[in-house]
Amino acid sequence: MLELTDLSVHYGNVAAVAGVSVKVEEGEIVAIIGPNGAGKTSTLRALSGLVRPSGGRIVFRGVDISHWRAHRIVTLGLSHAPEGRRLFPQMTVLDNLRMGAYRRRDGEAIERTLAEVLERFPRLGERRRQLAGTLSGGEQQMLTIGRALMARPTMLVLDEPSFGLAPLIVREIRTIVESINRDRKVAVLLVEQNARMALAVAARAYVMETGRIVLSGPAAELRESPHVKAAYLGG
């Protein structure tokens, strides 16, 4: 479904991503874990069209999207819930959700999708008229994911969805990700510093350090890797 081959991203003369190859199959949850500054977010920004790759290829659903702009990539079925949530704080929950469907023209179907999102996230339904900037951190993360779902993606890209959240909310976010994948058959590419959560939810995973993939394989095997245990799972 998604294949990154030898992807590179530069900011000026600085290489943030250096020859990364990642694959996600239909209906699969795949995680990329690694420390802050490893190049994980730059990888996601490149595949979502937010930055231009300096090398390599990005193929999604058989189409080379390496140099597509972000709005075209969304219409192909890839939806990105970014790091830091990036909501419109002075707009209501409802208006933020509707922004996720801005490329769609099927009005009645948009309303059905909105109803599905509010059913999946009851707290957003309760706060639909509330300004997004006044929500709690967990509610904002739910809104970010809900907004991404409004585009009706076949693949959801999540960047650090657990960042800054209490353990109880992290578990709730994990359950939400699993249910989206199970119920809607949406593939998920999950980037996380919370390796324990990421390896619990994913079928396969990649370990990224200093712009490169240093380990990859089934998540269950990576949980037993001495390197992963020492660096990311507390021994």
Stockholm file with secondary structure:
# STOCKHOLM 1.0

chainA/1-235         MLELTDLSVHYGNVAAVAGVSVKVEEGEIVAIIGPNGAGKTSTLRALSGLVRPSGGRIVFRGVDISHWRAHRIVTLGLSHAPEGRRLFPQMTVLDNLRMGAYRRRDGEAIERTLAEVLERFPRLGERRRQLAGTLSGGEQQMLTIGRALMARPTMLVLDEPSFGLAPLIVREIRTIVESINRDRKVAVLLVEQNARMALAVAARAYVMETGRIVLSGPAAELRESPHVKAAYLGG
#=GR chainA/1-235 SS CEEEEEEEEEETTEEEEEEEEEEECTTCEEEEECCTTSSHHHHHHHHTTSSCCSEEEEEETTEECTTCCHHHHHHHTEEEECTTCCCCTTSBHHHHHHHTTTTCCCHHHHHHHHHHHHHHCHHHHHTTTSBGGGSCHHHHHHHHHHHHHTTCCSEEEEESTTTTCCHHHHHHHHHHHHHHHHHHCCEEEEEESCHHHHHHHCSEEEEEETTEEEEEEEHHHHHTCHHHHHHHSCC
#=GC SS_cons         CEEEEEEEEEETTEEEEEEEEEEECTTCEEEEECCTTSSHHHHHHHHTTSSCCSEEEEEETTEECTTCCHHHHHHHTEEEECTTCCCCTTSBHHHHHHHTTTTCCCHHHHHHHHHHHHHHCHHHHHTTTSBGGGSCHHHHHHHHHHHHHTTCCSEEEEESTTTTCCHHHHHHHHHHHHHHHHHHCCEEEEEESCHHHHHHHCSEEEEEETTEEEEEEEHHHHHTCHHHHHHHSCC
//
